[in-house]
Amino acid sequence: MILGHGGILDRFDSMIFTALQSFCNIFLDQINEKYLFWGSTGSIGTQTLDIVRINNDVEVVALSAHKNIDLLEKQIREFKPKVVAIWEEADAKILFR
């Protein structure tokens, strides 16, 4: 798991995204070469995904974002994660229409 988010929202994210991590651990049979990225659209998350692109030696199994659905959509198309989480339900409906 690689965290890419900071600030006041960490408290809220921890409640929401703990469920995401639990799902991945139980149902996706995580091993060392598979990663989930929290805050993949933030500065740390995008830089980390740049490294994943260069090395091409890990599988991205889950992505999450707070609000940037345009960038998250691009990341979904590129990395094809099995699980995606976004903060607002309305944004999820837009993203997966």
Residue pairs with C-beta under 8 A, 6 or more apart in sequence:
1 21
1 35
1 36
1 38
2 35
2 36
2 37
2 38
2 45
2 48
3 38
3 39
3 44
4 37
4 38
4 39
4 40
4 42
4 43
4 44
4 45
4 46
4 48
5 13
5 38
5 39
5 42
5 44
5 45
5 66
6 39
6 42
6 44
9 66
12 87
13 38
13 39
13 64
13 66
13 87
16 85
16 87
17 38
17 64
17 85
20 36
20 38
20 62
20 64
20 83
20 85
21 36
23 83
24 30
24 36
24 61
24 62
24 82
24 83
28 34
28 61
28 62
28 82
28 83
30 36
30 61
33 57
33 58
33 59
34 58
34 59
34 60
34 61
35 52
35 58
35 59
35 60
35 61
36 60
36 61
36 62
36 63
36 64
36 81
36 83
37 45
37 48
37 49
37 60
37 62
37 63
37 64
38 45
38 64
39 45
39 64
39 65
39 66
40 46
40 48
40 49
40 63
40 64
40 65
40 72
40 75
41 65
41 66
41 67
41 68
41 71
41 72
41 75
42 65
42 66
45 65
46 71
49 60
49 75
49 79
52 58
52 60
52 79
60 79
60 80
60 81
61 81
61 82
61 83
62 81
62 82
62 83
62 84
62 85
63 72
63 75
63 76
63 79
63 81
63 83
63 84
63 85
64 84
64 85
64 86
65 71
65 72
65 85
65 86
65 87
66 86
66 87
67 86
67 87
67 88
67 91
69 86
69 91
69 94
69 95
72 84
72 86
72 95
73 95
75 81
76 84
76 95
84 95
86 92
86 95
